[in-house]
Amino acid sequence: MNICCIGAGYVGGPTMAMIAKKCPNISVNVVDINEERIKAWQSDDLPIYEPGLYDVVKESLNRNLFFSTDIDSAIDNADIIFVSVNTPTKTFGEGAGRASDLQYWELCARRIKEVSKSDKIIVEKSTLPVRTAEAMERVLHSDKSDIHFEVLSNPEFLAEGSAVEDLENPDRVLIGGHDTDSGQRAVNVIVDIYANWIPKNKILTSNVWSSELSKLTANAFLAQRVSSINTISALCEATEADVTEVSHAIGTDSRIGSKFLKASIGFGGSCFKKDILNLVYLCETYGLNEVANYWQQVVEINDYQQVRFVRQIIQRMFNTIAGKKILILGFAFKANTGDTRESPAIKICRELYAEKAEIVISDPKALDNAKKDLIDLENIKYEQDPYKASKEADAIAVLTDWNEYKDLDYKKIYDGMRKPAFIFDGRNFLDHNFLFNIGYEVYSIGKGHQSHLD
């Protein structure tokens, strides 16, 4: 069996590497138009950082896992084609800022149709609006060719920073297909691939539309929980309650659960905001305006939390940060990844810059992406070593919960800072009492501040 995956990004590369590792009898070919990215997959410096990914790739590379820019040959030779191309939010025309931009997806579908000489199973791996498979089928069957394409939906549910573990031991794998003989045969082919390492009770099947919608809905529900606890964090600060205690209390309720109830500066990444806005647009398209407004609020609360964090920085630092040096500890949208797409750090840094703060950014994996995200801002400094970056700083803003930040010598950092020295924990994961006892002015989300100045 030959598999082709079109798209060598955050989803296609790791997913195919895991399939190749677990299914040595299957030839897996990952193709992309980006030659630099393909070369990186073939090297010791992979184009994305994920814990454990290097070992997974190297185990199968050039054995049954191949990376190439020869897209046409990979399509022609494939029995199964996974489509994992980018589907960003539209920046133009109808639905701009909310709807998915499907131009790359359609170009991909047309290329598959033009190149293919035999029947193929097409698997949607990209996050797509519900009923996109119907449009793909129309493109693929737009002539009188005898070639049959069976389109399935197999959405990814990976969390960046734990993608390898999510692939190795997922909560579930979802495969959606049509309730026809050919549709169910195709579903069973994909089920059998995953069954090489995933228990059958974790492999769910559904119709295509349910599968497509499940991806958007899963991300929307997770993001909703983040925004929900963040609204409570603001109330906790106003009432002197402790959001950590509140989240623990409600999280012990088996009907609610404890995950995604950690107050912070909000969610980021390539999926949550994009998928919620896509869901908003779909709801509006079907005339469900009240439903659309509900989900829109999840995004607005996320933006509000970041603005509120900056306001706290300004207020605690005597209502001005002009000319004050602020160290940004962490720019990636979460730990264990270099990905900065929709990172809360982008908006926060821009807000601080607008207040004329002097900004120095430190991150173990994301500095190159940070430079691209803030390329239009002058005089931003970037320093991987947090000790060097903290010299003469007035404040530290912790925006990514990298484990190594727990182990920094905060007394050494404090001694090199200007006084009073402020620390704003945007991820609520440091030992705040310890920092306060060193001498810091400490602000933590949903807990208020600990000050030596009051």
C-alpha positions, -999 to 999 in steps of 0.1 A, spaced: 0 0 0 12 35 -9 2 66 11 7 101 -2 3 131 22 1 165 5 14 191 30 45 187 52 35 210 81 26 206 117 0 180 110 12 161 79 48 155 89 43 141 124 11 121 115 28 104 85 60 98 105 39 79 131 20 59 105 54 50 89 68 39 122 38 18 132 31 4 97 65 -6 82 47 -25 53 32 8 41 52 33 19 45 68 31 54 98 9 50 133 22 52 160 -4 52 198 -4 59 226 -27 82 242 -1 116 227 -10 133 242 21 108 225 44 113 191 26 151 194 30 146 201 67 125 170 72 154 150 56 180 166 79 189 166 116 172 200 120 135 193 116 113 222 105 91 219 136 100 212 172 80 185 190 94 164 219 102 129 206 95 137 170 131 135 158 134 99 169 101 89 153 112 105 119 146 90 120 133 55 127 115 53 93 132 80 72 143 65 38 130 31 49 93 36 43 90 73 50 100 97 23 99 135 18 98 150 -16 87 179 -38 77 155 -66 40 159 -59 27 145 -92 46 112 -88 34 107 -52 -2 113 -62 0 90 -92 15 61 -71 -7 65 -41 -36 43 -31 -45 68 -3 -40 105 -3 -41 125 29 -47 162 22 -30 183 49 -26 217 32 -30 250 49 -65 264 54 -59 298 69 -86 324 77 -96 345 47 -81 380 47 -101 392 17 -136 393 2 -167 375 16 -161 362 51 -128 379 55 -115 374 91 -137 344 98 -142 320 69 -116 295 59 -95 303 28 -99 272 7 -79 282 -24 -50 259 -15 -74 230 -8 -91 235 -41 -59 237 -61 -48 205 -44 -81 187 -53 -77 198 -89 -41 186 -90 -52 152 -77 -79 149 -104 -55 159 -132 -27 135 -122 -46 104 -110 -49 74 -133 -66 51 -108 -92 50 -81 -80 66 -48 -92 72 -13 -89 109 -4 -86 117 33 -93 152 46 -67 159 73 -68 197 72 -94 214 94 -122 223 70 -157 237 72 -185 212 74 -196 198 40 -163 207 24 -160 170 14 -191 175 -9 -173 203 -27 -141 182 -30 -162 154 -45 -176 178 -71 -141 190 -81 -127 154 -83 -156 141 -103 -161 172 -125 -155 153 -157 -166 120 -172 -136 100 -161 -141 64 -149 -117 71 -119 -135 70 -86 -124 91 -56 -139 82 -22 -136 112 1 -133 107 38 -128 130 68 -101 121 94 -96 153 114 -65 157 136 -68 163 173 -31 170 181 -20 194 207 13 211 199 39 203 224 25 168 229 19 158 193 40 126 194 22 113 225 -12 123 210 -4 103 179 10 73 199 -19 72 224 -48 93 212 -80 98 231 -97 88 198 -93 87 161 -123 98 141 -130 87 105 -160 99 86 -173 83 54 -205 80 34 -230 53 42 -224 35 9 -206 3 1 -177 21 -13 -177 47 15 -177 20 42 -150 0 24 -128 31 24 -135 38 60 -124 2 69 -92 7 50 -83 37 72 -95 19 103 -72 -10 96 -42 14 93 -47 30 127 -56 -4 142 -19 -14 139 -13 5 172 -46 20 184 -73 -1 202 -104 -5 181 -126 10 208 -107 43 203 -113 44 166 -147 61 160 -165 62 127 -193 86 116 -207 102 86 -185 127 68 -204 158 80 -203 148 116 -166 142 114 -159 176 98 -180 194 123 -165 175 153 -131 190 148 -144 226 148 -166 218 178 -139 202 198 -116 232 195 -145 256 202 -154 237 234 -118 237 246 -114 274 239 -147 281 256 -134 266 288 -103 288 287 -123 319 282 -148 309 308 -122 305 336 -105 337 325 -137 357 330 -138 343 365 -101 353 370 -111 389 366 -139 385 392 -115 368 415 -91 397 415 -120 421 422 -133 401 451 -99 388 465 -109 352 457 -82 329 443 -88 315 408 -66 285 414 -88 275 444 -120 282 424 -109 262 394 -98 233 416 -132 233 434 -152 232 402 -128 209 385 -134 181 411 -170 179 399 -170 149 376 -195 166 353 -170 194 347 -135 180 350 -103 198 356 -88 202 322 -85 236 305 -95 254 337 -62 271 342 -64 309 342 -39 326 319 -34 353 293 -55 331 270 -53 306 242 -32 308 210 -20 285 183 -31 278 147 -65 262 155 -86 277 183 -92 312 171 -93 302 134 -118 273 140 -141 293 163 -143 322 138 -150 296 111 -178 282 133 -191 317 137 -192 322 100 -209 289 93 -236 297 119 -242 331 103 -243 315 69 -272 292 81 -290 322 97 -281 311 133 -271 345 145 -276 340 182 -254 309 180 -228 328 161 -228 356 187 -223 331 215 -192 317 200 -179 351 189 -178 360 226 -153 333 233 -128 350 210 -136 384 224 -130 373 260 -96 359 249 -86 393 234 -99 411 265 -78 389 288 -46 400 270 -56 437 271 -64 433 308 -30 418 315 -13 448 299 -35 472 318 -24 455 350 12 459 341 7 496 334 -13 502 366 11 483 389 41 501 374 28 535 385 6 541 354 34 544 329 58 520 313 73 545 288 111 539 287 109 510 311 126 477 301 103 447 302 116 412 297 92 389 279 98 353 291 84 331 264 69 340 231 56 306 218 19 302 223 26 273 246 55 253 260 74 226 240 69 242 206 84 270 186 50 278 171 39 315 176 8 315 155 -19 336 173 4 336 204 -10 359 231 26 373 232 21 390 199 -8 412 210 7 418 245 41 429 230 23 452 206 3 467 234 34 472 254 52 487 224 24 512 219 30 524 255 67 530 245 81 502 267 116 489 259 110 452 251 135 423 252 122 389 243 136 355 254 124 321 244 142 288 240 126 278 206 106 307 192 129 337 187 131 333 149 93 333 146 90 362 171 112 383 149 89 376 119 58 383 139 71 417 151 92 426 121 74 460 117 84 471 153 117 489 157 142 484 185 128 452 199 156 431 213 159 393 212 181 373 236 178 336 242 197 337 275 172 350 301 199 361 325 214 384 299 180 396 289 170 405 324 199 429 331 186 463 342 150 452 335 122 469 353 98 440 350 94 405 337 62 393 319 60 354 318 40 346 287 49 309 280 50 282 307 83 266 297 94 242 324 129 257 325 115 290 337 106 273 370 142 265 375 157 299 368 177 316 396 152 344 403 174 358 431 202 363 406 178 378 381 163 401 408 197 413 419 204 425 383 171 443 378 161 479 386 140 483 417 113 479 424 114 448 404 81 435 390 71 401 378 38 394 360 30 357 357 7 354 327 6 316 330 2 313 368 28 286 372 56 301 392 59 300 430 46 335 438 53 335 475 89 325 468 92 354 444 76 378 468 100 368 495 129 375 472 116 410 469 96 411 437 63 429 432 43 399 421 11 399 399 -7 367 391 -39 363 371 -69 357 392 -50 362 425 -42 398 423 -9 412 435 16 408 463 33 441 469 60 455 493 48 490 484 13 489 499 
